[in-house]
Amino acid sequence: MKAATCLIGCLLAAAANFAIADVIADWNEKVVAAGYAARQGPPPQTRIVAMVHLAMFEAMNSIEARYQPYRARLPAEPGASRDAAAAAAAHHLLVRIYPDQAKEMDKALQASLAAVTDEAARAKGVRLGERAGAAMLAERASDGTGGPDTYRPFTAPGKYVPTVLPAASSWGAVRTFALKSGDQFRPPAPYSLSSAEWAKDYNEIKRMGAKVGSARSPEQSDIARFWELTGAATYNPLVRHLSAVKRLDALDSARLFALVHMATADALIAVFDAKYAYNFWRPVTAIRNGDLSGNDAVERDAAWEPFIPTPMHPEYPCAHCISQSAAAGVLEHFYGDAIPAVKLTSTTAPGVTRTFVKLSDYVNEVVNARIYDGVHYRASGEVGADMGRKIAHYTVRNHLLPEN
């Protein structure tokens, strides 16, 4: 487990003056690290993290029923340990999803259970946790992952032109965790190529997102590189930070992590639904072929290259932006916009530290970063962030609510 722990610790770390010792945060680090060790992309990774956190919540909440269950409250033996139940639920899922990492997960489980000194309570908790893990595996067994790739490329101006096999083209059809469907918050179509708004965003990204000769400041270039890190490591340090500084008890921590990961998993389902519904072209294609747009306010540059390589999927809306906004939206619901200062670091920008005291600043920086990267128009970032907020609000208002 040391290698995986080092991997996630180095990917994106939150520097805080609070020890993280609760079982939920511990297994959060393990499941996030496991996805990176398996070299998973963000869509499947977020699905698995959501499954693990929901299983831990269901197990704990079955012992102390303070909240409505996600699917069903499981029978719990009197005196069962909450910590043992949560650890066993996470372990049950992870050794089956990542069998190559089973030995490390077994060691992690033994370490978690060693902290539960009451043998009877520990055994009862383990039995409950294993049932919770098995129930979650059954719940997601036929959720649409691994569906057929039906994507076909377009050649019309304004449409995404892939140069390699597009990523996650069928992910929008995966069954959601909190939303009614992946298209529940699908945004309107992107702006017309003839519009002044598109020309404005085109010229901004052409100026700020170029690999050579851009108008970026050194700090803006650092921000662009910093946010090239994708996936669950970009927001989980923030969740762990707030869980620690707010001194949540184990069940409240389990609920917070579960809600965040329901929202972020659904955010990627929703954004890939929208991306492949509209197939809007990437800035690099637009700028190299600007004359095809028919917009007199833009100028073509056939040699233009983005600062960072372009992702392998359509441009609209921004996936990075929806993920950060969904996570921040859940946190803001409970704690407001202003938060105790959190310092984040990223392996895609060694030596750079970003400090945030507002969740809105955290989201806005990601929107700007994708412009500085040369991969997203401003409107796409803002639409993605708005979708994330809507998904977060829907999730916290409709799931895992307090019992009356």
Disulfide bonds with the S-S distance in Angstrom:
Cys318-Cys321 2.34
